[in-house]
């Protein structure tokens, strides 16, 4: 990690939100990858980067941590590029145990009265 260098201008900004890109039909059809997708959403819920996940097969997932760089071109809309700013991993789903349906439903439930934030 110490050898990994990137442009410090791409550091996260206050108020930015994460973007996930799940590429591949495995995230919709394979139960293990569906569950992995939910876990990624829960773990990195308050992140501030771009995360790209690609399913190469039903058991292999490539995970990349990127930032969005905007370049001015002379047009109204800037050109966007993804720049790798963090570690990338090749993950293999080997052992898994899906949760009980009732427990999953209870864990995913949002409260009726959301907490009010004091400003």
C-alpha positions as CSV (number, residue, x, y, z in Angstrom):
1,X,0.0,0.0,0.0
2,X,2.9,2.4,0.7
3,X,4.1,2.0,-2.9
4,X,0.7,2.9,-4.4
5,X,0.7,6.5,-5.6
6,X,-2.1,8.6,-7.0
7,X,-2.9,12.2,-7.6
8,X,-3.8,13.8,-4.2
9,X,-6.2,16.2,-6.0
10,X,-8.5,13.1,-6.3
11,X,-8.9,12.9,-2.5
12,X,-12.6,12.6,-1.4
13,X,-14.6,15.7,-1.1
14,X,-17.0,16.5,1.7
15,X,-20.5,15.4,0.8
16,X,-19.6,13.2,-2.1
17,X,-21.4,9.8,-2.4
18,X,-20.3,6.4,-3.5
19,X,-21.1,5.0,-6.9
20,X,-21.2,1.2,-7.4
21,X,-21.0,-0.4,-10.8
22,X,-21.8,-4.1,-10.8
23,X,-20.9,-5.4,-14.3
24,X,-22.0,-8.9,-15.3
25,X,-25.2,-10.9,-15.2
26,X,-24.0,-13.0,-12.3
27,X,-25.0,-10.2,-9.8
28,X,-28.6,-10.7,-10.9
29,X,-28.7,-14.5,-11.4
30,X,-26.3,-16.2,-8.9
31,X,-27.5,-16.2,-5.3
32,X,-24.0,-15.9,-3.8
33,X,-23.2,-12.9,-5.9
34,X,-26.5,-11.2,-5.1
35,X,-25.7,-11.6,-1.4
36,X,-22.1,-10.3,-1.9
37,X,-23.6,-7.3,-3.7
38,X,-25.8,-6.6,-0.6
39,X,-22.8,-6.9,1.7
40,X,-20.8,-4.4,-0.4
41,X,-23.7,-1.9,-0.1
42,X,-23.9,-2.3,3.6
43,X,-20.2,-2.2,4.4
44,X,-19.4,0.8,2.2
45,X,-22.6,2.7,2.7
46,X,-21.1,6.0,3.7
47,X,-18.1,5.9,1.4
48,X,-17.1,8.7,-1.0
49,X,-15.5,6.9,-4.0
50,X,-16.3,4.9,-7.1
51,X,-16.3,1.2,-6.7
52,X,-16.3,-1.1,-9.7
53,X,-17.2,-4.8,-9.3
54,X,-17.0,-7.2,-12.3
55,X,-18.2,-10.8,-12.2
56,X,-15.9,-12.8,-14.4
57,X,-17.7,-16.1,-13.6
58,X,-20.2,-17.4,-11.1
59,X,-17.5,-17.5,-8.4
60,X,-14.9,-14.8,-9.4
61,X,-15.3,-11.1,-8.7
62,X,-12.8,-8.3,-9.6
63,X,-13.1,-5.3,-7.2
64,X,-11.5,-2.0,-8.1
65,X,-11.4,1.3,-6.1
66,X,-11.5,4.4,-8.4
67,X,-12.1,8.1,-8.3
68,X,-13.8,10.2,-10.9
69,X,-11.7,12.8,-12.7
70,X,-13.4,15.5,-14.7
71,X,-11.5,17.1,-17.6
72,X,-12.4,20.3,-19.4
73,X,-12.7,19.9,-23.2
74,X,-14.1,23.3,-24.3
75,X,-17.6,21.9,-24.4
76,X,-20.3,22.4,-21.8
77,X,-20.1,18.8,-20.6
78,X,-16.7,17.7,-19.2
79,X,-15.1,14.4,-20.0
80,X,-15.1,11.9,-17.2
81,X,-12.4,9.3,-16.5
82,X,-12.1,6.7,-13.8
83,X,-8.7,6.7,-12.1
84,X,-7.6,3.9,-9.8
85,X,-6.8,5.3,-6.4
86,X,-6.9,2.3,-4.1
87,X,-6.4,-1.4,-3.9
88,X,-7.9,-3.8,-6.4
89,X,-8.7,-7.3,-5.5
90,X,-9.6,-10.6,-7.2
91,X,-12.2,-12.3,-4.9
92,X,-13.3,-15.9,-5.1
93,X,-16.6,-16.9,-3.5
94,X,-15.9,-20.3,-1.8
95,X,-17.8,-20.7,1.4
96,X,-21.1,-19.1,1.9
97,X,-24.2,-19.5,3.9
98,X,-27.3,-17.4,3.0
99,X,-29.2,-15.9,5.9
100,X,-32.7,-16.9,7.0
101,X,-35.4,-15.1,5.0
102,X,-37.2,-13.8,8.1
103,X,-33.9,-12.5,9.6
104,X,-33.0,-10.8,6.3
105,X,-36.3,-9.1,6.0
106,X,-36.1,-7.8,9.6
107,X,-32.5,-6.6,9.1
108,X,-33.4,-4.7,5.9
109,X,-36.3,-2.9,7.5
110,X,-36.0,0.8,7.9
111,X,-37.4,2.6,10.9
112,X,-40.8,4.3,10.5
113,X,-39.6,7.5,12.0
114,X,-36.2,8.5,10.7
115,X,-33.8,10.2,13.1
116,X,-33.7,14.0,12.7
117,X,-30.3,15.5,12.3
118,X,-29.5,18.6,14.4
119,X,-27.7,21.2,12.3
